Amino acid sequence: MTSSPFRRLEAWQASRDLYVSWYRVTAAWPKQELYGLTSQTGRAAYSIAANLAEGSAKRGAREFRRFVDIRLGFLAELECALELARDVGILPPERWSEIEGVRRRAGALCWRLAASLRQSEP
């Protein structure tokens, strides 16, 4: 059995790292946020990696890029939610800086991947 091609993408690896960071950060969040910010940020963090994996299985650069564009939306959603968590005090500033660095790396790689796919379209 061969490994799925998305695993070789730096953008997916950074997305995986982002999800792992999210998991570690939110483990200390209050239980009353379980169905609020924890749930919302978890869906976004998961979708960032999942959309890249799903898109890589589609045929053609245009279809793949559509999934990468969706992923960019989830990156923005996660950024907003994490800032809100920081601002209300459930995400300490040092933990926010840590996960924000990982999120920015994943975002930069996603933007580069989108640009590369755009160039390969007819």
C-alpha positions in Angstrom: 0.0 0.0 0.0 1.4 3.4 -1.0 1.1 6.6 1.0 -1.4 9.2 -0.2 0.3 12.0 -2.3 -1.0 14.8 0.0 1.4 13.6 2.7 4.3 14.9 0.6 3.0 18.4 0.4 4.7 20.8 2.8 1.4 22.7 3.1 -0.4 19.6 4.3 2.5 18.8 6.8 2.1 22.4 8.2 -1.6 21.9 8.4 -1.1 18.7 10.4 1.3 20.6 12.7 -1.4 23.3 13.1 -4.0 20.8 14.1 -1.6 19.2 16.7 -0.9 22.7 18.1 -4.6 23.4 18.3 -5.2 20.2 20.1 -2.5 21.0 22.7 -3.6 24.6 23.2 -7.3 23.8 23.6 -6.8 20.9 26.1 -6.5 23.6 28.8 -9.6 25.6 27.7 -12.5 25.8 30.1 -15.1 23.0 29.7 -17.9 25.5 29.2 -16.2 26.3 25.8 -16.4 22.7 24.7 -19.4 23.4 22.4 -18.3 27.0 21.6 -14.8 28.1 20.7 -13.2 24.7 21.2 -15.6 23.0 18.9 -15.5 25.8 16.3 -11.8 26.1 16.2 -11.4 22.3 16.1 -13.6 22.1 13.0 -11.6 24.8 11.3 -8.3 23.3 12.2 -9.3 19.9 11.0 -10.8 21.3 7.8 -7.6 23.1 6.9 -5.7 19.7 6.7 -8.7 17.7 5.4 -9.5 20.1 2.5 -6.0 19.9 1.2 -6.0 16.1 1.4 -9.4 15.9 -0.4 -8.4 18.5 -3.0 -5.2 16.6 -3.8 -7.3 13.6 -4.8 -9.3 15.6 -7.4 -8.5 15.7 -11.0 -6.8 18.7 -12.4 -5.3 21.9 -10.9 -8.5 23.9 -11.1 -10.4 21.5 -8.9 -7.5 21.2 -6.5 -7.2 24.9 -6.3 -10.8 25.2 -5.3 -10.1 23.1 -2.2 -7.0 25.1 -1.5 -9.2 28.3 -1.6 -11.6 26.7 0.8 -8.7 26.0 3.1 -7.7 29.6 3.0 -11.1 30.5 4.3 -10.7 28.1 7.2 -7.3 29.6 8.0 -8.9 33.0 8.3 -11.7 31.6 10.5 -9.2 29.9 12.8 -7.2 33.2 13.0 -10.3 35.1 14.1 -11.4 32.5 16.6 -8.0 32.2 18.2 -7.8 36.0 18.5 -11.2 36.1 20.2 -10.0 33.3 22.6 -6.9 35.3 23.4 -9.0 38.5 23.9 -11.4 36.9 26.3 -8.5 35.4 28.3 -8.8 31.6 27.6 -5.8 31.6 25.3 -2.7 33.0 27.1 -0.7 35.5 24.9 2.3 33.2 24.8 0.2 30.2 23.7 -1.5 32.5 21.1 1.9 33.5 19.7 3.0 29.9 19.5 -0.1 28.7 17.5 -0.2 31.9 15.5 3.3 31.2 14.2 2.2 27.7 13.1 -1.0 29.1 11.5 1.0 31.7 9.6 3.4 29.1 8.2 0.5 26.9 7.1 -1.1 29.9 5.5 2.0 31.0 3.7 2.5 27.5 2.3 -1.2 27.4 1.2 -0.9 30.8 -0.6 2.2 29.5 -2.4 0.4 26.3 -3.4 -2.6 28.3 -4.7 -0.3 30.5 -6.8 1.5 27.4 -8.2 -1.8 25.8 -9.1 -3.1 29.0 -10.7 0.0 29.1 -12.9 -0.6 25.5 -14.0 -4.1 26.2 -15.2 -4.7 26.5 -18.9 
